[in-house]
Amino acid sequence: MKKQQNNLKWQRFQELLLMTLLGDMPTLALGTKLRNLAYRQIFAQMGSSVYIQDGVEFINTAGIEIGNGVYLFKGVRLDAKGHPNNRISLANGVAIERNVDIGCLQDTDIQIHEETFIGPDVCIAGPGNIKIGKRCLIASHTGIYANQHNFTDPTLPIKYQGVTCKGIVIEDDCWLGHGVTVLDGVTIGEGSVIGAGAVVTKDIPPFSVAVGVPARVIKSRIAQNLVTSHATHD
């Protein structure tokens, strides 16, 4: 246990040293190249052609995997601390805009798959596992929260009643509009569109359009896709 604690302290010292020396270096060709060279030594995995702007913060880089061609813009925070099994994985071509906060708590696995775009000021938080599929579009100010506070005992502060965490899945090719909230235990099916400001509290079938608080399905995209497909083949 003591050896593990010392290893974590040393790892955090390395992170802080490199971010202090290089993290705020202006985002010119030299700053980007130096960050890539130095950070490659401390991440669990880091691919090629990664663009990390100045002012990006990392915690527990040993639990962070970054694929090829990933873009991380100013103010992004990736926090994998809290448990040795925590992992944040950004696949090839993921782009994360300014001031996005992605955080683990305990035994958390957060996966963002190929070519997905995360807009500014989005919050993605465990401790439940979170999987966001390929080529998704997540608009600004969206919140994806894989936990729920227990509050059944009115004599005990909610803070001390613990949380439940079932996890969240957002399948491939989904578009979440501005200010959407996705709550724990939800699966959003492939190809679905969630309207701005919606609060998703239950599963959304594939190729659905859902709006409102709580979100409800107002139509399916399947019929429209079939018509387009037939017209193309004709």
C-alpha positions in Angstrom: 0.0 0.0 0.0 2.8 2.4 1.0 4.7 1.6 -2.2 1.5 2.3 -4.3 1.0 5.6 -2.5 4.6 6.6 -3.2 4.2 5.7 -6.9 1.1 7.8 -7.1 2.8 10.8 -5.5 5.7 10.5 -7.9 3.4 10.2 -10.9 1.5 13.3 -9.7 4.8 15.2 -9.3 5.7 14.3 -12.9 2.3 15.5 -14.1 2.5 18.8 -12.3 6.1 19.4 -13.3 5.4 18.9 -17.0 2.1 20.8 -16.9 3.9 23.7 -15.1 6.8 23.8 -17.6 4.8 23.1 -20.8 1.1 23.3 -20.1 0.8 27.1 -20.6 3.3 27.4 -23.4 1.6 29.3 -26.2 0.0 27.0 -28.8 2.4 27.4 -31.6 4.1 24.6 -33.5 6.9 24.4 -30.9 4.5 24.4 -27.8 2.4 21.6 -29.3 5.4 19.4 -30.3 7.0 19.8 -26.9 3.8 18.9 -25.0 3.4 15.8 -27.2 7.0 14.6 -26.7 6.8 15.1 -22.9 3.3 13.9 -22.2 3.9 10.7 -24.2 6.1 9.6 -21.4 3.4 9.7 -18.7 0.2 8.7 -20.5 -1.0 5.1 -20.6 -1.2 5.6 -24.4 -0.8 8.5 -26.7 -1.1 8.3 -30.5 0.3 10.4 -33.3 -0.7 13.8 -34.5 -2.3 14.7 -31.2 -3.1 18.4 -30.7 -3.1 19.6 -27.1 -3.7 23.4 -26.7 -2.2 25.3 -23.8 -4.2 25.3 -20.5 -5.3 21.6 -20.6 -5.2 19.8 -17.2 -4.6 16.1 -16.6 -4.9 14.1 -13.4 -3.7 10.4 -13.2 -2.3 10.3 -16.7 -1.5 6.6 -16.2 -5.3 6.0 -16.5 -5.7 8.1 -19.7 -5.5 6.7 -23.3 -5.4 9.1 -26.3 -5.6 7.9 -29.9 -4.4 9.3 -33.1 -5.5 12.7 -34.3 -7.2 13.7 -31.0 -7.8 17.5 -30.4 -7.9 18.9 -26.9 -8.7 22.6 -26.7 -8.0 25.2 -23.9 -9.5 24.5 -20.5 -10.2 20.8 -21.0 -9.8 18.8 -17.8 -9.3 15.0 -17.8 -9.5 13.6 -14.3 -8.9 9.8 -13.8 -7.9 9.9 -10.1 -9.7 8.1 -7.3 -9.1 4.4 -8.1 -6.3 2.3 -9.8 -8.8 0.9 -12.3 -10.1 4.3 -13.5 -9.7 4.8 -17.3 -10.5 7.6 -19.7 -10.1 6.5 -23.3 -10.3 8.9 -26.3 -10.3 7.1 -29.6 -8.9 8.2 -33.0 -10.2 11.6 -34.2 -12.0 12.6 -31.1 -12.3 16.4 -30.7 -13.0 18.0 -27.3 -13.7 21.7 -27.2 -13.0 24.3 -24.6 -13.7 23.9 -20.9 -14.9 20.3 -21.1 -14.7 18.5 -17.8 -14.4 14.7 -17.8 -14.1 13.0 -14.4 -13.9 9.6 -12.8 -14.7 8.9 -9.2 -14.2 5.2 -8.3 -13.6 2.3 -10.6 -14.8 4.3 -13.6 -14.4 3.6 -17.3 -15.2 6.5 -19.6 -14.9 5.7 -23.4 -15.3 8.1 -26.2 -15.1 6.4 -29.6 -13.8 7.4 -33.0 -14.5 10.9 -34.5 -16.9 12.0 -31.8 -17.1 15.8 -31.1 -17.7 17.1 -27.6 -18.7 20.8 -27.6 -17.7 23.5 -25.2 -18.5 23.4 -21.4 -19.7 19.8 -21.4 -19.5 17.8 -18.2 -19.1 14.0 -18.3 -18.9 12.4 -14.8 -18.8 8.9 -13.2 -18.6 6.9 -11.0 -20.7 4.7 -13.4 -19.2 3.6 -16.6 -19.9 5.9 -19.7 -19.6 4.8 -23.3 -20.1 7.3 -26.1 -20.0 5.8 -29.6 -18.5 6.7 -32.9 -19.2 9.9 -34.8 -21.5 11.4 -32.1 -22.1 15.1 -31.8 -22.5 16.4 -28.2 -23.4 20.1 -28.2 -22.3 22.7 -25.6 -23.4 22.7 -22.0 -24.6 19.1 -22.1 -24.3 17.1 -18.9 -23.8 13.3 -18.8 -24.0 12.1 -15.2 -23.5 8.4 -14.4 -24.7 8.6 -10.8 -27.7 9.3 -8.7 -27.7 10.4 -5.0 -29.7 8.3 -2.6 -32.2 10.4 -0.5 -34.6 8.0 1.0 -33.7 8.8 4.7 -34.9 12.3 5.6 -33.0 12.2 8.9 -29.6 11.8 7.2 -28.0 14.4 5.0 -28.1 13.4 1.4 -24.4 13.8 1.2 -23.9 10.8 3.4 -26.5 8.5 1.8 -24.2 7.4 -1.0 -24.9 7.1 -4.7 -26.1 4.5 -7.2 -24.4 4.1 -10.6 -25.7 2.0 -13.4 -23.8 3.6 -16.3 -24.7 5.4 -19.5 -24.4 4.3 -23.1 -24.7 6.7 -26.1 -24.5 4.6 -29.2 -23.0 5.5 -32.6 -24.1 8.6 -34.7 -26.1 10.3 -32.0 -26.7 14.1 -31.9 -27.4 15.7 -28.5 -28.4 19.4 -28.8 -27.4 22.3 -26.6 -27.9 21.8 -22.9 -29.1 18.2 -22.9 -28.9 16.3 -19.6 -28.4 12.5 -19.6 -29.1 10.8 -16.3 -27.7 7.5 -14.9 -28.9 4.1 -16.3 -29.8 5.5 -19.7 -29.0 4.0 -23.2 -29.5 6.3 -26.2 -29.9 4.2 -29.3 -27.9 4.5 -32.5 -28.7 7.4 -34.8 -30.9 9.2 -32.3 -31.4 13.0 -32.0 -32.0 14.6 -28.6 -33.5 18.1 -28.8 -31.9 21.1 -27.0 -32.6 21.3 -23.3 -34.0 17.8 -23.0 -33.6 15.7 -19.9 -33.1 12.0 -20.7 -34.3 9.8 -17.9 -35.0 6.5 -19.7 -33.8 4.6 -22.7 -34.3 6.0 -26.2 -34.8 3.5 -29.1 -32.4 3.7 -32.1 -33.1 6.3 -34.8 -35.5 8.3 -32.6 -36.0 12.0 -32.2 -36.7 12.9 -28.5 -37.5 16.3 -26.9 -38.7 17.7 -23.6 -38.4 17.3 -19.8 -38.4 14.4 -19.3 -37.4 13.5 -22.9 -40.1 11.7 -24.9 -39.8 10.2 -28.4 -41.8 12.3 -31.0 -40.9 10.5 -34.2 -38.6 7.9 -35.7 -36.0 8.5 -38.4 -36.3 5.0 -39.9 -39.1 5.6 -42.4 -37.4 8.8 -43.7 -34.1 6.8 -44.1 -35.9 4.1 -46.1 -37.5 6.7 -48.5 -34.1 8.3 -49.0 -32.5 5.0 -49.6 -35.1 3.9 -52.3 -34.8 7.3 -54.0 -31.0 6.9 -54.2 -31.3 3.4 -55.8 -33.8 4.5 -58.3 
